[in-house]
Each structure stands twice: as C-alpha cells, then as structure tokens.
Amino acid sequence: MKHAPLFRTIVVLQLLCLDSATVFAQGSLTPPGAPAPLFKTLTQIEPRTPIGTYGTNITVAGSYYLSGNLTSSLTNSDGITISTDNVTVDFNGFAIINTGGVATQSDGISFTARNNVTIKNGTITGFYRGIFANGDSGGVVVENMRLATNYFRGISLLLQMGAAGGIVRNNYAYGTGGTIVGLADQEIRSIEVSGAKFTIENNVVQHTYGKGLGGGYGIFSTLGTNMVINNKVSHANFGIRLNGPDKFRDNIVSNTATNYIAGTDIGNNN
C-alpha cells in the first residue's frame, strides 16, 4: 500500500477543486440596482399645491401651502380667496402682508359659505380683516396663526345662524385697530364669531382698542352657542364679550375696563 498517500493526496486536491468551483459559481457580487425607497414622500402622503402669488383664488379642493411671503399694497384685493369646500391652507411659516395702510379694505383670507376649511401656521398682517368668513359654513378651523396689526378685525367668522361652526385655537392676535374706513365710531374686535357653534380655545389676544366711541373687544361672540376656554386677553376696552348661552372657563383677562360680559361662567375665570 505504498501508493496510498499519493492516492489520498489526489482525492484531497480533487475535493478542493470542487469546493472552489462551487464558490466561484455563486454569480456576480455587483448589486442589481439602487434599493427601493423605504418611505413615502410627503407629496405621496398628502399631495399639496404651492401658493406663490398674492390674490390667488382657490377653486379646486385640496391641500395648499405658501411657498414664500405674499405682499401687496392694493387696498381692495384679498390675499387669498377660497371658492370651494374641503381646503387646507398651510402658511408653512410664511406671511400674507398688506402695505396699503389704515385705508385698506383688503382681507387676508376670505370665503363665503364654504365647508371644511382649515387655515394654519403663519402670519397675516396689515389687512382690514385678517381672516373673514360668512354664510353657511361649517367645519372651519383656524389654528396656529398670528394676526398682527390688522385694522378692523383679526379673525371674523360671521356664519349663518345654525351653521356647523368650527374651532379657533392656538392663535395670537395683537394690535387690532386703527382703520379709517367707515364711521368715526366703530367697535374693533380681535376675534369674533357669530351664528354658529364654535370652540375658542388657547388664544392670546393683546391690544385691541375701539375707534372713536366704539369699544375694543378681545373676544366677541353673538348669535351662537360657543365654548370659550383657556384664553388670555389683555389691554382692551372689553376682554371677553359673550352671547347668553355661551360657556366660558379657565380664561385670564387683564388690563381691560371690563373683563367679561354675559355668558355662563363654568369655573376658574379670573
């Protein structure tokens, strides 16, 4: 059996060759292409349309956002008009600005008889009314907005009696007043609602003063049944003026001639 070691050597070499062939037969190591995305884009989750022009009229339902500040000196032209239901306008941190001064009659955003409108996340300044709505509107939400130095109203939602109403929350309205449009004596209101059922909560309202003999109201409601909760109002002729059935709680009012008018106090108002 003197040839046994040589035989074993040949067998081992053959096995090694077979293993090598198996290893090198696995295919290319080059990836077939870029991996597929793991997450959907924001556009896929919520398709949105940019607004980059002052005076835009929205006629198609959907989600819109400001792509930059919108500025105009026109005194009779609204910044954005909403002419259809089911619209969200996200200011995306930007502002709509009117530089027409105290004679302007332009509104920042306006709509009539529109449902499911949401306005959020930005600034409206220098208008006759910052946000204005009327008619049979419901599902209206105004949130996280800064209404700065508008001359007649900050937020004005004068809806049809019995309309569904909505929510006004987490807004900051200040410096409302100064218009020279109309009568010498006019009431000025930073936040006003009428005709519907609204929840008005977590807003800060400062510096609202009337025109001539008219009073300045931080929050004003009439002809509806509203809840007014956890607002902070200061520096006005009248802090919070409510309709009889309205309920209010957890509000703080300071530096006003009259803190509260009407409504039902359900607790913890100063």
C-alpha positions as CSV (number, residue, x, y, z in Angstrom):
1,M,0.0,0.0,0.0
2,K,2.9,2.3,-0.6
3,H,0.7,4.2,-3.2
4,A,-2.0,5.1,-0.5
5,P,-0.5,8.5,0.5
6,L,-0.4,9.6,-3.2
7,F,-4.0,8.4,-3.7
8,R,-5.2,10.4,-0.7
9,T,-3.4,13.5,-2.0
10,I,-5.1,13.2,-5.4
11,V,-8.5,12.8,-3.7
12,V,-7.9,15.9,-1.5
13,L,-6.9,18.0,-4.5
14,Q,-10.0,17.0,-6.4
15,L,-12.2,17.9,-3.5
16,L,-10.6,21.3,-3.2
17,C,-11.1,21.9,-6.9
18,L,-14.8,21.0,-6.5
19,D,-15.2,23.4,-3.5
20,S,-13.5,26.2,-5.5
21,A,-15.8,25.6,-8.4
22,T,-18.8,25.8,-6.1
23,V,-17.6,29.1,-4.5
24,F,-16.9,30.8,-7.8
25,A,-20.2,29.7,-9.3
26,Q,-22.4,31.9,-7.0
27,G,-22.9,34.7,-9.5
28,S,-22.0,38.4,-9.7
29,L,-21.4,40.3,-6.5
30,T,-22.5,43.6,-8.2
31,P,-25.8,44.8,-6.8
32,P,-28.7,44.8,-9.3
33,G,-29.5,48.5,-8.7
34,A,-30.4,51.1,-6.1
35,P,-32.6,49.9,-3.3
36,A,-36.3,50.9,-3.4
37,P,-37.4,53.8,-1.1
38,L,-38.5,52.6,2.3
39,F,-40.8,55.6,3.0
40,K,-43.4,57.6,1.1
41,T,-42.7,61.2,0.2
42,L,-44.8,64.0,1.7
43,T,-46.3,64.5,-1.7
44,Q,-47.4,60.9,-1.8
45,I,-48.9,61.1,1.7
46,E,-50.6,64.4,1.2
47,P,-50.4,65.9,-2.3
48,R,-50.1,69.7,-1.9
49,T,-50.2,72.7,-4.2
50,P,-47.9,75.7,-3.7
51,I,-49.3,79.3,-3.5
52,G,-46.8,81.9,-4.6
53,T,-49.0,84.7,-5.8
54,Y,-50.9,87.3,-3.9
55,G,-54.6,87.4,-5.0
56,T,-54.8,83.6,-5.5
57,N,-58.4,82.2,-5.9
58,I,-58.6,78.6,-4.8
59,T,-61.3,76.8,-6.9
60,V,-60.2,73.1,-6.5
61,A,-60.4,71.2,-3.2
62,G,-57.1,70.1,-1.7
63,S,-54.2,71.0,0.4
64,Y,-52.3,74.2,-0.3
65,Y,-49.2,75.8,1.2
66,L,-47.4,79.1,0.9
67,S,-44.0,78.9,-0.8
68,G,-43.0,82.4,0.4
69,N,-44.4,85.6,1.7
70,L,-47.2,87.2,-0.3
71,T,-47.2,91.0,-0.3
72,S,-49.3,93.7,-1.9
73,S,-50.2,97.4,-1.4
74,L,-53.6,97.0,-3.1
75,T,-56.4,98.4,-0.8
76,N,-59.3,96.4,-2.3
77,S,-57.8,93.0,-3.2
78,D,-57.8,90.0,-0.8
79,G,-54.7,88.0,-0.3
80,I,-56.3,84.5,-0.9
81,T,-60.0,83.8,-1.7
82,I,-61.3,80.3,-1.1
83,S,-64.1,79.4,-3.6
84,T,-64.6,75.7,-2.9
85,D,-65.1,73.3,0.0
86,N,-62.5,71.0,1.6
87,V,-59.5,73.2,1.5
88,T,-56.5,73.4,3.8
89,V,-54.1,76.4,3.6
90,D,-50.9,75.8,5.4
91,F,-48.9,79.1,5.6
92,N,-45.8,77.0,6.2
93,G,-44.4,79.7,8.5
94,F,-44.8,82.4,5.9
95,A,-47.0,85.6,5.9
96,I,-49.5,87.4,3.8
97,I,-48.8,91.1,4.1
98,N,-50.8,94.2,3.0
99,T,-49.0,97.5,3.0
100,G,-51.9,99.7,2.0
101,G,-52.2,101.2,5.4
102,V,-55.2,102.2,7.5
103,A,-57.3,102.9,4.5
104,T,-57.1,99.3,3.2
105,Q,-60.3,97.3,2.7
106,S,-58.5,94.1,1.7
107,D,-58.9,90.9,3.7
108,G,-56.0,88.4,4.2
109,I,-58.1,85.3,3.5
110,S,-61.8,85.3,2.7
111,F,-64.6,82.8,1.9
112,T,-68.4,82.6,1.8
113,A,-70.5,79.5,2.5
114,R,-67.6,77.0,2.4
115,N,-67.2,73.8,4.4
116,N,-64.2,72.1,5.9
117,V,-61.7,75.0,5.5
118,T,-58.5,74.9,7.6
119,I,-56.1,77.9,7.9
120,K,-53.0,77.3,9.9
121,N,-49.3,78.0,10.7
122,G,-48.4,81.6,9.6
123,T,-49.0,85.3,9.8
124,I,-51.5,87.8,8.4
125,T,-50.7,91.5,8.9
126,G,-51.8,94.9,7.7
127,F,-55.3,94.0,6.4
128,Y,-58.8,95.4,7.1
129,R,-59.7,91.9,8.4
130,G,-57.1,89.2,8.7
131,I,-59.5,86.2,8.1
132,F,-63.1,86.8,7.1
133,A,-65.8,84.2,6.5
134,N,-69.6,84.4,6.3
135,G,-72.6,82.4,5.1
136,D,-73.5,78.8,5.7
137,S,-70.0,77.5,6.5
138,G,-69.1,74.5,8.8
139,G,-66.0,72.6,9.8
140,V,-63.9,75.8,9.9
141,V,-60.6,75.5,11.7
142,V,-58.2,78.4,12.3
143,E,-55.1,77.4,14.3
144,N,-51.6,78.5,15.0
145,M,-52.0,81.8,13.2
146,R,-50.5,85.2,14.1
147,L,-52.9,88.1,13.4
148,A,-50.7,91.1,13.6
149,T,-51.8,94.8,13.3
150,N,-55.0,94.3,11.3
151,Y,-57.1,97.4,11.3
152,F,-60.7,96.3,11.8
153,R,-60.8,92.6,12.7
154,G,-58.2,89.9,13.4
155,I,-60.4,86.8,12.9
156,S,-64.0,87.4,11.8
157,L,-66.3,84.4,11.3
158,L,-69.8,85.7,10.8
159,L,-71.7,82.5,9.8
160,Q,-75.3,81.8,9.0
161,M,-77.4,81.2,12.1
162,G,-77.3,77.4,12.9
163,A,-74.2,76.7,10.8
164,A,-71.9,73.9,12.0
165,G,-69.2,76.4,13.0
166,G,-65.7,75.1,14.0
167,I,-62.6,75.8,16.1
168,V,-60.4,78.8,16.7
169,R,-57.4,77.7,18.7
170,N,-53.8,78.5,19.5
171,N,-53.7,81.9,17.7
172,Y,-52.1,85.1,18.7
173,A,-53.9,88.3,17.8
174,Y,-52.5,91.7,18.7
175,G,-52.6,95.3,17.7
176,T,-56.0,95.2,16.2
177,G,-57.4,98.6,15.3
178,G,-56.7,101.9,13.5
179,T,-58.9,101.7,10.4
180,I,-60.1,105.0,8.9
181,V,-62.7,103.2,6.7
182,G,-66.3,103.7,7.7
183,L,-67.9,105.6,10.6
184,A,-66.0,107.6,13.1
185,D,-67.2,105.4,16.0
186,Q,-66.8,101.7,15.4
187,E,-66.2,98.6,17.5
188,I,-62.9,96.8,16.9
189,R,-62.6,93.1,17.6
190,S,-59.6,90.8,17.5
191,I,-61.5,87.5,17.4
192,E,-65.3,87.5,16.6
193,V,-67.7,84.6,15.9
194,S,-71.4,84.7,15.1
195,G,-74.2,82.4,14.2
196,A,-72.7,79.0,14.8
197,K,-71.2,76.7,17.4
198,F,-67.5,77.5,17.9
199,T,-64.9,76.4,20.4
200,I,-62.5,79.2,21.0
201,E,-59.5,78.0,23.0
202,N,-55.9,78.6,23.9
203,N,-55.7,82.0,22.1
204,V,-53.6,85.0,23.2
205,V,-55.1,88.4,22.4
206,Q,-53.4,91.7,23.2
207,H,-54.0,95.4,22.5
208,T,-57.5,95.8,21.0
209,Y,-58.9,99.4,21.1
210,G,-62.0,100.8,19.6
211,K,-62.4,103.6,17.1
212,G,-63.8,106.8,18.4
213,L,-66.6,106.0,20.9
214,G,-66.7,102.3,19.8
215,G,-65.2,99.8,22.1
216,G,-62.3,97.4,21.5
217,Y,-63.1,93.7,22.2
218,G,-60.5,91.0,22.6
219,I,-63.0,88.1,22.0
220,F,-66.6,88.7,20.9
221,S,-69.4,86.3,20.1
222,T,-73.0,86.6,19.3
223,L,-75.9,84.6,17.9
224,G,-74.4,81.2,18.6
225,T,-73.6,78.7,21.3
226,N,-69.9,78.7,21.9
227,M,-67.3,77.3,24.3
228,V,-64.6,79.8,25.3
229,I,-61.7,78.0,27.1
230,N,-58.3,78.9,28.4
231,N,-57.7,82.2,26.5
232,K,-55.5,85.1,27.7
233,V,-56.8,88.5,26.9
234,S,-55.2,91.8,27.9
235,H,-55.1,95.5,27.0
236,A,-58.6,96.1,25.6
237,N,-61.7,98.1,26.4
238,F,-63.6,94.8,26.9
239,G,-61.9,91.5,27.4
240,I,-64.4,88.8,26.5
241,R,-68.0,89.6,25.4
242,L,-70.2,86.5,25.0
243,N,-73.7,85.5,23.9
244,G,-76.1,84.4,26.7
245,P,-75.8,80.6,26.1
246,D,-72.0,80.7,25.7
247,K,-70.0,79.0,28.4
248,F,-66.5,80.0,29.4
249,R,-63.8,78.7,31.8
250,D,-60.1,78.9,32.6
251,N,-59.7,82.3,31.0
252,I,-57.4,85.1,32.2
253,V,-58.3,88.7,31.4
254,S,-56.2,91.7,32.5
255,N,-55.7,95.4,31.8
256,T,-59.3,96.0,30.5
257,A,-62.1,98.3,31.6
258,T,-64.5,95.3,31.7
259,N,-63.2,91.7,31.9
260,Y,-66.4,89.7,31.0
261,I,-69.8,90.5,29.6
262,A,-72.6,87.9,29.6
263,G,-72.2,84.2,29.0
264,T,-72.2,81.4,31.6
265,D,-69.1,81.2,33.9
266,I,-68.4,77.5,34.5
267,G,-65.3,78.0,36.5
268,N,-61.8,79.2,37.1
269,N,-62.0,82.6,35.3
270,N,-60.2,85.4,37.0
